[in-house]
Amino acid sequence: MSAHEFATLTSDDLVTGEAVALDLPPAGLGSRIVSGVIDLVATLTLLVVVVFVFLVAVLQTDAALVRAAFIATLVVVLLLVPATLETLTSGRSLGKLVCGLRTVRDDAGPITFQHALVRALIGVVEIYAFSGAPVFFSALLSSRGKRLGDYAAGTYVVRDRVRLRLAHPTPMPPELAGWARVADMTALPTGLALAVRQFLGRAAGLDAASRADVGARLAAQVSAHVAPPPPPGTGPEAFLAAVVASRRERDLARLGREESLRARLTRR
C-alpha cells in the first residue's frame, strides 16, 4: 500500500460520525446482470398479464380508451410497481432478493420512493428503449457499478449478504493519557480524521520510509487542531493515536450527557 492512498479522500468514501470508513462492497457486474435479467423477466411477465386483462376489459369500448388503458398499464408496471417494491423492501427487487443485492443511497442509507422512482424512470430508457446497453457500459466503467439511473438518483447497488466489519477503536497510549485529558482538541475535518484512522489501521503494512513520511505529514496537519503540543519526544503515531482516542472519549461523554439531559427533560 502506497503513502499516496492517505493523501486524498474521494466522494466514494462513506464515513460515519466518528470518521470510520464504511466500505459497503458494490455488487459485481455478473450479479447485477443476473439480477437484472430476473427483474426483466418478472416485469415483462407481469406486463403481458396486465395488458391482456386490460385489453379484455376494454375490448368492446372505443380506441381512445384502449390507448389510455395501455398507457396506464405501462406506467403502473414499468414505474410504480418496481419503485414501490424497492421502497417497501429497502432497496430490494425480486432479482436483488434472489442475488443478495440491495440498492442504497450514496451515503449508504436506505432509499426513498423518490430514489426508486428516478431509477425506474431512467431504467425505462436504459433497459427497454436501448436493450440494456447503457446499463452494461455504465456499470462496467463505474467503480461502484452504477448505471445511469443510479447517477441520477444518487444510489448504487451493494452486496447485501456481506457483513460489514469496522476496525477496533484506536487505544490511548498510556504515556499520553494525562496530556490528552487536559489538551484542547477541536474536531478534525472529516477527511483528515479518516486519513488518520486509515493510517493507524494500516501502518503495519507500509514500508518504513512511507510509514514515517505519512505519519509525520498527518501529525503536522493534526497539530493545528491541538494545543498544547504533546510532550517532547512523542512520536507521530503515538500522537495521532492519542488524539483519535481522546476525541472518541470526548464524543462518547458528550453523547452520554445529551442522553441524560433528554431523559431528565422527558421524565414525568
N, C-alpha and C positions, 0 to 999 in steps of 0.2 A: 504494500500500500504506500502510495507516494504522499509526500507532505502537502502537495497541491490540493488534495481532497479536503483538507481542513481550511483552506484559504477562503473558499466561497461556498455559499449555500444557495441552491436554486429554489424556485417556487414549487418544485416537485417534492420538497421535504415537508412531511407532515409533522407538526410539532404540538405537543401537549402544553399545558400551562406551566410545567416545570422544564420546558425546553427539552423534552425527550423525543427523539425522532421516532415516529410511528411508521414503520416501513411495511404498510399493508401490501402484500405482493400482488401486482396486477395479474390478471388472468392471461394465460398464454394464447397465442393465436389459434392453435389447434382446438383448445377447449371453447374458445369464442365461436369458432366455425361450427363445431358440433352443437353448441347451444343455440346458435342462430338457425341452423337447419331444423332443429326440433321446434323452435318457435315458429318458423316459416311454415312448416307442415301443419302445425296446430292451427295457425291463423288462417291458412288457405282452406283447411277443412271446415273450420267454423264459418268462413265466408261463404263457401259453397252451400252449406246447410241453411244459413240465414237467408241468403239470396233466394234459394229455392222456396223457402217458406214465404218470403215477402212476395215473390212473383206469383205464387199460387194464390195468395190472399188478394192481390190486386189485379189478377189476370183479366177479370171482366170489367175493369174500370178504364178510364181514359189514359192515353200515353203519358200525359204530364204527371199523373200520379205515380205511374210506374217509374218514370225517371226520378222523381222525388224520393220514392221508396228505395231505389237503388243507391242514390247518393247518400241517403241517411244510413243505409246498411254499411257502406264503405266507411263512413265517419265513425260509426259505432265499433265496427270490427277492427279497423286498422288504427284507430286513435284512442277511443275511450276505453275499450276493453284492455289493451296492453298497458295503458297509463294507469288505469285503476288497479289492475292486478299488481303492478310493480309498486304502487304506493301502499297498498294494503299488506304486501308481503315484505316490506322494507327492501325493495330493490331486486326481488327475485321473480323472474318469469318462469314458465314451465321448463324451458330449456336450461335456464340458470339453476333451477332447483335440481334438475337431473345431474348437471355437471358440477354442482357445488360452487356456483358463482353468485355474485351479488353486485348490484350497482350501488355505488356510494358517491357522495359529493367529493370534490377535490380536497376538502379538508377532512375526509374520512367519515363525515357524519351521514345520517340516513337521508335519502332523497325525499322530496315532497312531490305532490301531484304536479306542480309546475315543472319540476325537473323531468319527471316521467313523460309529461305531455310534450315537452320540447323534443325529447329523444324520439318519441313516436312520430312527431311531425317530420323531423328531418329523416327519420327512418323510412317514411313513405317514399321519399325521393331517392335516398341511398340504396334501399333494398329492392323496392318494387319498380321504380322508374328506371334504374340503371343496373338492375340484376345483381346488386350487391358488390359491384366492382369498387365503388368509392369506399365501402366499408373495409374491404380487404387491404387496399393500398394505404388507407389512413391508419389502420391498426398496425400494419407492417412497419410503417415509418415512425409511429409514436412510441416513445419509451414506456408509456403506460398502456399501449394497445388501444388508444382512443379512436373511436370512429367520429365522423363529423358531428353526429348528434351529441356525443359526449363533450366535444369542444363547445358546442352551442349551449348546452345545459350546465356545463361546469361539473361533469361527473366522469367517472371511469369505473371499470368492472374489476373486481378483486376476486381472488380465490377465497371463498368463504370458509372453507374447511381447514385452512392453515391457521394454527393457533399463534397468536401474537405474543411474543416474549420481550419484555422490557429488561434493560440492563439493571443490575443491582445498584442501589444508590451508592454514590462515592462516599467512603468513610472519612471522618475527620482525622487528619494527622494528629496524634496526641500532643506533640510538641507545639502545635499551633492552636490548640483549643482555647487557651487563655487569651491569646491575641485576638482570635476570631470573635470571642464573646464581647469585646469592647470596641472592635473596629467598626467604623461607619462604612456600610456597603450599600450602594444603590443597586437597583435591579439591573442586571446585564441586558443589553439588547438581545433579542431572540436569536439572531444569527450567531452572535458571539457566544452566547450561553450554549447553544447547540454544538458549536465548533469545539468548545472546551470539553463538553461531555463526550463527544466523539473521540477527541484526542485522548482523554483519560481512559476511555474504554478500550482503545486500540493501540495505545502507546507501545505495548509489548510486541506488537507486530511490525513496528517501524525499525529501520536500521538506526544505529546510534546517532549518526550525523543528522538525519531528518528529525529524529525524536528531540534532540537538543535544540535544533533550529525552530521547529514548530512550537515547542514548549516555551522558548524564550519570547517568540513573537506574540503568542497568546497571553503570556504573563504581562508583557508590556501593554497590551490593549486592556486587560482586566485591571491593571493597576490604576488606570484613570478613574475607575469606579470605586476604589477602596482607599480609605485613609484611617489611620496612618499606615505606612507600608509595613510589610511583615518584618520580623526580626532579621538582622543582618545574617547572611549566610543561608537563608532559606532558598531551597531550590525551586525552579519554576513549577515543577509538577506538584510538589507539596503545597505551594502557594495556591495553585489552581484548585487542588482538591479541597483545601480549607475554605476557599471562597464558595465553591459549589455546595459543600456540606453545610456551611453556615447559612447560605441563602435558603437551602431546603428546610433547615431547622426553624428559621425565622418565618418562612411562609407557613409551615405547619402550625407554629404557635399562633400566627395571625388568624389562620382559619379556625383554630380552636377557640380563640377569643370571640370571633364573629359568631360561631355556632352557639357559644354560651350566651352571648347577648341576645341572639334570636330566641333561644329557649326561654330566657327570662322575660322578654317582651311578650311572648305568646303564651306564657303560663297564666292560667286562670286563677 
